[in-house]
Structures are given as structure tokens and as C-alpha cells.
Amino acid sequence: MISQDDFSHDWIADLSKGRSNGQSPIRQETNSFGEYNYHLPLEDSSDTEQTSDLDTAHLLPMLETKLYKRRWLMLFVFSAYSMSNAFMWLQYSIISNIFMRFYSIDSLAIDWLSMIYFLTYIPLILPVMWLLDNRGMRDVVVVGSAFNCIGAWIKTSTADPKMFAMTFFGQFVCSVATVYILGIPSRLASLWFGQQEVSTACSIGVLGNQMGIAIGFLIPPILVPNVDDMNELAHHIRIMFYISAGVATLIFILVVIVFQEKPEIPPTQAQAQARNLSPDEYSYTASILRLLCNKPFMLLVVSYGLNVGCFYAVSTLLNRMIIEHYPGEEVNAGRIGLTIVIAGMVGSLICGIWLDKTKTYKQTTLAVYLLSLIGMLVYSFTLNLGHLWVVFLTAGVLGFFMTGYLPLGFEFAVELTYPESEGTSSGLLNCSAQIFGIIFTISQGKIIDKWGTLAGNIFLCIFLLIGTVMTGFIKSDLRRQKANLQAEVQTVSKMTADLEGTVPPSESLKERKF
């Protein structure tokens, strides 16, 4: 005979086992497609007091949640779209010396072909965030992929020394698409993925962008060799533009056919509760103001901008830094950039998995930020040693931590700002990154021209140190985790009370520490 207490403990253990799989099940069914459906009691809460320091969350009943296999397809389609756009960001700067000669322009003009991505983002991010909140994620992704496709086709007609103005316009159109990309990973992860995989999903979403950067480092030096004949050079440039336009077109068609807004049943309790909010309860302007008054989040906005701005500057100016010390090594400059990004992709994935396992957002973010600073210092002082293998090694270490930081910032922001829109918090983070990206790229470029690469890299190290200190002052407040846990605590208490035939003491819930 099993006692009532034993049964209660077994049920709670089953609940914990379900949580480890990203769900909060009470009764699990498997359909013919291998999807998991969890049915939970939809009852009125007996205690709606607010808990601890989370002002916006109440103890609410558990709602039905479900994970769909097609969530991985949504993530793949978005990642492919992000990859295509990121490739076109760097296809000029990684072979900047070739394009400077082809279009008869100076280095600053080439840098602006990359920095236009940063500049476009700043005025457009607020309207695009409004569009994301009011029209939904699918409309934003479709419009963004359309801009990406159009910009790619505009550039196919610019393989001519007199067509720099048109290639700049094509790059501008592609840069508009970026505004529709950078805030999506955390939003997509929250809408489609379970509690124990949301950080990993966000990391994979960022991974698509990093894969595009990696291809942007690797492919242009191969497709566009540094030949003297201008007609032959124009032919190679035209081939590169047509390939990128064809890929962008295929991805646009795929987005239109496949990409969906959100699953019919939400994947987590936090999303289930968010769906129950009336549209009248949400104000986009009020959300922005709340975020701007959120001190921990604003510290993260600045520190995130400093780190990612440094990454943008290093990526944009990499060709100039390598060529200064290793003349004629355009192909290896691309390979070094590839090493930075591939190592960063590994770092992003590991950080995402680590967050899902530990939920140590501040500790992980601070540790990776500090290691990014150390990596930048090592890279700076070994760049001029005359050994390319050393540069490959130090660049890989730098990329592992600096690029691995990207999804950490997104996920930490969601935790600090829940239940605000993930797209809004991500958008503000990226706006900061674009501003610092422009400042750092222009400033480091001028420093390199006057004092050399070491001085330019030390300039970036100073701001990475400032960002590390700021990260240490961020007060961690894991609001999304609290919302999910509170719903489970409520259900455990009610089920235990039903089994024992008593009413759950509300005080025990109020005293629960998170």
C-alpha cells in the first residue's frame, strides 16, 4: 500500500522530471507526430498576492503547454535568412584593398559599406519594434527577407568601377533588412521553445548570423582574387553578387512558405500567462519607458553595446590590421575572420547550453566579458609577432568569448525585463551596439592610420574593461524564471492540499525565496 505522502512525493518528482525537459506536465500524451501535449488544471488561484520583488507577476494557475517539433524548422529558416544578410555585411570590408582599387575610393568609404548597417539600425529600430509588437514576428521576418533579397539584386548591377553609388544604395537596402533580424532570436526562442532549451535556441538563432559573418570572411577572398585586369576583376565581383542574390531569393521564398508566427499552444508557463494579457493592458510607449527606467537593464544595454561594438570594429577593420603586418595575405585575413566566428559559434552554443542548465545569467555574462577583455589583450600584443599561426590561435580565443557573449546579452535582458516584449529589449541592446560600432570603427580606423594597429586595439581594450566593471554592478533579477517557477509552486501546493484534504497555506507561498 502506498501512503498519501509517498504519492505526493512521487507526483512532485514527476513534476521536476517534466521541468528538466522544458515542460511542467501533470498528464503527458504523445501524438502521432511525436509532439508532447501537457494538460494542466485550469483553476482559480487561491492566493494572488505578489511575491518578493517581482512586481508584475502573480501566483497563477498552471496552463496547458506544448512543444512542437516544427519549432526547429522555424529556427532553421530564420537562421538561414540571418546568415544571408550577415554575409552581405562583410563581403566588401574583408577585401577592402581590392574594392578600394576597383572603385577608386579611400578606406573610409569602404568602411561605410559596413557601417551603413549600424547607422540604418539606429533610426529604424523603434518603428520596427512597434511593428514586431503590433503585427507579429512573421510579418517582420517576411518584410526583412524581402529587403534582403531586393538589396542583393540591386548589387548585381554594380560590378563596374563607376557604380559605387549604386552599390552603396544596394548595401543600404540590405542594411534595412538587418533591423528586422537582430531582435528576433530571443523572441523566437521564447515563443517556440521550452523553459530548459530557450537559451540554447536563442544561441542557435544568433549562430545563423555568425555563420553568415564566417562565410563573409571566407568566400569573398576566394571568389574575388586580387588580379590586375579590371575586366577580370569585375567578372569575379559579378559572380559573387549573383550568388548572394540567388541565395537571398531562395530564402525569401522559404520564409514566405514556411515561417509561422507562433505555435497554437504556448511552450512555457511564462508564455501561457503572457497570452492571457488583454491587448488593452499593453502599451508600447509605456513598455519603452519602463525599460528605460530599469537600471539593471540599462547597465546591460551600455555594457552590451561596448562589447558588441568592439566586435563590429574588429570585424570591419580586420583586413587592414592583417594586411599591415602580413602584406598580400587577403585570403588568410578572411580565414582569420572565419576562425574568430567559428570559435564564437562554438562559444555561443556552449554558453546557451550552460545557461539552460544553470540559469547563472549574471555570473556567466561577467565571466565571458572578462575573458573577452583578456582575449583582446592577448590578440593585440601578438598580432605583430610575424607568425600567422599565432594570430589564428589568439583570434580564435578572442572570438570564442567575444562572439559567445552575444546570446548571453539577449537572454540576460529577457530575464531582467520579463514580461516586457523580447523584441523590445533586444532592439535596445542592438541599438546600443550599432552606436558603439560606428564610434569604435571610425575611431579605431583613424588611430590605426596614425599610430598603428596596437594603439587601435588598446583603445578597444579600455572600453572592454569599462564594460566588464559595469557588468559587475548589474543586479540580477530573473523575472522569467520566477514566473515559470511560481506557476509550478502554485500547482504543487494545490495538488498537495487536494491529496491531504487541506487548503494550502498562502503564507508558505509568500515566504518562498527565489
N, C-alpha and C positions, 0 to 999 in steps of 0.2 A: 504494500500500500504506500502510495506517495503522499507525503504530507502536503498541506497547503503551502507552507513556507518553501519546501523544496520545489513545488511547482512554480512559485513566484520567482525564485532564483533562476530556475531553468528558463522561464519566459524572458527575464531581463537579460540573461546570457544570450538568448536568441536575438534579442534586440540589438545587443552590442555586436554580435556577429554580422547582423544586417548592416549596421553602421559601417563596419570595416569594408563593405562592398559599395559604399556610397549611397545606401538606402536606409530607411527606417521602417522595416517591414513588421507587420503583425501577421499577415497571411500572404504568402507568395504563390503566384501562379505563373506558369511558363506557357506562352502561346506557341503556335506552330512556327513562328519566325525567330524563336529564341529570345524574345523580348521579355522583360520581367515586369510584372504588374503587382503593385503592392496596395492592398486595400486596408485603409486605416479608419478607425471610428471617427465620425464627424459629429462631435458633441460640443455643447457649450462649455466653456471653461468655467470652473468654479472659483477661479482666482484670477482677476485681471489686473492685479497690482503690478506696477512697473518694478523691474529688478535692478539692483545695483546702479551702475552709472550708464546704462543703456536706456536713454530717454524715449526712444522711438519704438521699442519692442515690448509687447505684452506677452503674457503666458497664454498661448493659443492652442487649440486642439490640433492634433495631427491630421493632415490631409492626405489624399491619395497622391502618390508619386510613381513615376515610371521612367525607366531608362530604355531608349530606343537604339537599336543597332545603327540606324541611319545617322546618328549623331556624328559618327566618324566620317561619313560621306560629306556632311556639311563642313566639317573641319578641313577635309582634303580640298574641297572646291575653293573655300576661302583661302587656304594656304597657297594654292596654285595661282590665284588672282593676285595675292600679295607678292608672290615670287616674281611674276611678270613685271609688276610695277617697279619693284626694287631693282631688278636688273637694269631697267632703263635709267634709273637714277645715276648709276656709276659707269655707264658704257662710254662716257666721254672722259671723265676725270682719270680713269686708270691708264689711259693712253693720251694724257693731256698734251704731251710734247708732239704727238702725231697730229692731233686736231689743231693745235696752235699753228703748225706749219701749213696744214691743209686750208684752214680758213683765214690765215694771216692775221691772227689775233693774239693778244697777250694772255698771260696766265690768269689774270683776274677775270677775264671774260669766260675762260674755261671753268673757273671755279664757280661762276654764277650759273652755269648749266647744272651744277649740283645744288647750289644754294637756293635756286628758284623753288626747289621742293620745300625748303624751310620757310621761305618768305610767303609763299602762297598759303601755307597752312595757317599762319597767324590770323589773317582777317576772316578766313572762311570757317574756322573751327566752330565758332559759336552757332552760325546758321546750320551747319551740318549736324552738330549735336542736337539742335532743335528738331531737325528733320529725323534724326535717329529716334528721338523720344516720341515724336508725333506720327511718323509714318512707318516706323519699324525698321528692323535690320535688313530685311530683304530688299526694300526699295533703295536703301543706302548702298548696298553691295551691288545691285544691278546698275545704278547710276554711275557708281565709281568705276566699274568694269567697262562701261560704255566710254567714259572719258579716257580710260587707259587705252582702249582699242583705237579710238579716234586719234589720239596723240601719236600713237605708234605709226599709223598710216600717214599722218602728216609728214613725219620724218623720213618716210621712204623717198620723198621727192627732193631731199636736201643734200644728196651726195654730190655737191657742186661747191667749189670754193666761193661762189658768190651768194650762197644760200644760207649764210649763218643766221640772218634774221628769222628765216622760216624755221630753221632747226631749233632756234630758241623758242619760237612760238609752239612748236610741237612738244618741246620739253615742258613748257608751261602747262599745256593741256594735260600731259601725263602727271604733272605735279598736283593738279586739281584732284586727280584720282586718289592721290595719297591721303588727302583729307578724309576720304571715305573708307580708308583702310585702317589707320593706326589705332582707332578707338574700338575696333571690333573684337579683337581676341578675348578680352575679359568678358565682354558682353555675350559673345557666342558661347564661351565656356560656362557662364552662369545659366544661360537659357537652356542648354542642351545636356550638360554633364552633371554627374552626381557629386556629392559632397567630398568624397575621397579621391576624385580624379579631376576636379575643377582646375587646380593649379597646373597639373600636367597638361590638360587640354589647352590652357592659356599659353603654356610654354610652346606647345606644338604650333599654335596659331602664330606666335612670334617667330617660330622656326621657319615658316614659309617665307617671311620677309628676309630672314637671314640667308636662306637658301638662294633667294634672288640676288642678294648682295654678293654671295660667294660666286655665283655664275657671272655676275657683272665684273668681278675681279678676274675671273679665269678666261672667259670666252673672248672678249674684245681684243686682247693682245694676240690671240691665236687667229681670229678672223681678219684682223686688220694689221698686217705686218708693217714695219717701218721701211717702206720702199720709197725710192726716189721719184719714180714715174708717177705723176699726179693722176693720170687717167687710170692706171692700175690701182692706185690708192682709192680713187673714187669708186671703182668696181668693188673692191673689198668692203668699203663702208656701206655701199648699197646692199650687198648681200646680208650684212649684219642687220640693217634696218628692216629688210623684208622678212628675215627670220623672226625677229622680235614682233613684227606686226602680225604675222601668221599665228604665232603662239597666243598673242593677245586676243585675236579674233576667236580662236577655238575656246579659250577660257571664257570669253563673254557669252558665247552660245551655251556653254556648260552651266554658267551661273543662271542664265535665264530659265533653262530647262529644269535644273536640279535643286537650286538653293531654296530653302524654306525659312520662314520667319522664326518659328519656334514649335516645339512638339505639342501635341494635343494635351498631354498630361505633363505637368512640370516634373523635373528630375529631383528636386530637393524641397524640403520644407520652407526654406527661405524664399524660393521662387513661388511656391504654392501660396504662401501668405502675401507675397507681393502682388500676385494676380488678383487677390481679393480686394485690393485697394480700389476705391472708386476713382475714375479719371478726374473727378472734381476735386479730389484730395491732393492732386499733384499739380504743382506749378513749376514750370521750367525756370522762370526767373528766381523764384524762391529757392529752388534747388541750387542754383549757381551761388546765390548769396549765402546759403548755409555752408556750402563747400568753402567759400572764401573766408568764412568765419571759423572754420575748423582748423585750429592751429596745428595739430599734428599733421594733418593732410597738407597744409600749405608749406610746412617744413619739408615734407616729402616732395612736393612739387618743385621746389627750388633745388633740392639735392639731386632729384632725378634729372632735372634739366642740366645740371652741371656734369653729371656722369655721361649721359647720352650725348650732350653737346660735344664733349671731348671725343667720343667715339665717332661722331659725324665729321669732326675736323680731321682726325687721323685718317678716316676712310677717304675723304675728299683729297687730302694732300699727300697720300701715300706714295703716289708715283713720283712726285717732286722730291720727297725725302729719300727714296731709294735711288733715284737717278743721280742725285747729288753725290752720293757715296759710291755708287756702283753704276757708272755710265754704260748705256746700251743694254741694261737689264730690264727692259719693259716687261718681258714675259715673266721674269722672276718677281717683278713688282706685283704683277697680278697673282702669282702663286702665293706670295707672302700675304696678300689680302685674303686669298682663299683660305690660307692657314688660319688667319685671325677669325674668320667667320665660321669655318668648320669646327674649330675648337670652341667657339662661342655657342654653336648649336648644341654641342655636347654639354657645355656648361648650363645652357638654358634648360635642357631636358632633365639633367641631374637635379638642378635647383627646383624645378617643378615637382618632380617625384619626391624630393626631400620635403618640400612644403606640405604635400598631401599626407606624408607620413607623420610629420612632427608638428605642423602648424606653428612653427617658430619663425614668424614673419620678420619681426624686428631683428632678432639675433642673426638670422641668415642674411638679411639685407645688409646689416652693418658689417658682417664678416666678409661678404663678397665685395662690398665697397672698399674696404681696407685693402683687400688683396688686389683689387683693380689699381689702386694707388701704387702698391708695391710693384705690380707688373709693369706699370707705366714708367716707373723709375728705372727698373732693370732694362726695359726696352730702350729708353733714352740714352743710357750710358754704354750700351753695347752696339748701337746702330753703326758707329763709325770704326769698329774694330777691323773691318776689312774681310770678315768671314760671313758669307751669306748663310751658312748653316746655323750660325749663332742668331742671326736675325730671324730666321724661320722659327727657331726654338722660343726665343723671347716673345716674338709676335704671337705665337700660339698660346703662351701663358697669359699674355695680355688679353687676347680675345676670349679665352675661356672664362675669365672673370668679368671683363667689361661688357661683353655681349650677353653673358649669362645673367647679368643684372637686370636686363630689360623686362622679362616676365615677372621678376620679383617685385619691381616697382608697381606694375599693374595690379598684381594680386594683393599686395600690401595696401594699395589705395582702396581697393574694394572693401577690404576688411575695416579700414578706418572710416569709411563713408557710408556703409550699408545703413538704410535701404535706398540711398540715392542711386541714380542710374549709373551703371558701369561705364556706359559710353561717355557720360559727362565727366566722370573722374579721370578716365583715360585720356579724354580730349584735353583737359587742362594739363595733365602731365606732358603730353606730346607738344602742346603749345609752348611750354617752358623749354622743352628740348630743342624745338626749332629756333627759338630766340637765341638760346645759348649756342646752338650750332652755327648760326650766322656770325655771331660775335666772335666765337673761337676760330672759325675758319678764316675770316678776314684778318683777325689779329695775328694768328699763328702764321698765316701766309706772309704777312709783312715782316714779322720777326725773323722768319726763315730767310727772306730776301736780304735782310740787313745783318743779322747775326748768326745765321745758320740753324740747322735742324735741332741741335742740342738745346739752344735757348728757347726755341719754339716748343719743344716737348716739356721742358721745365716749366714753362708758362702754364701748360695744361695740368702738370702735377700739382701746382699750387692750388688750383681750383678743385682738383680731386681731393686734396687734403681738407679744404673748406667743406666740401660735401660730406666727407666722412664724419667730421665733427658734428655737422648739422643732423646727420642720420642718428647719431648717438643721443640727441636731445628729443627725438620723436617719442612721444608717449604711445605705447602700443594699446590699441583698443579694438579687439577682434569682434566687431559687431555682427558680422555674418555668421561666425561660428557660434556666437551667443544665441542668435535667432534659431539656428538649427537645434542646438542643444536644449534650449528652453522648451521647444515643442516636444522633444523626446522626454525631458524630465516631467512635463505635464502628463504625458501619456502613461509613463511608468507609474507615476503617483496614482492616477485614476485607476489603472488596471490593478495595482496592488491593493488599493482601497476596495475595489469591487470584489477581489478574491477574499479579502479579510472581512468584508461586510461593514467597513467603516468609511468615514469621509476623510479624504486626505487632508492633513493639517496644512493650511496655507502658509503658516509661519515657516515650515521646513523648506518651502519653495523660495520664500523671500530671502532666507538665510543662505541659499545655495550660492557658493562663490564661483566665479568664472575667471 
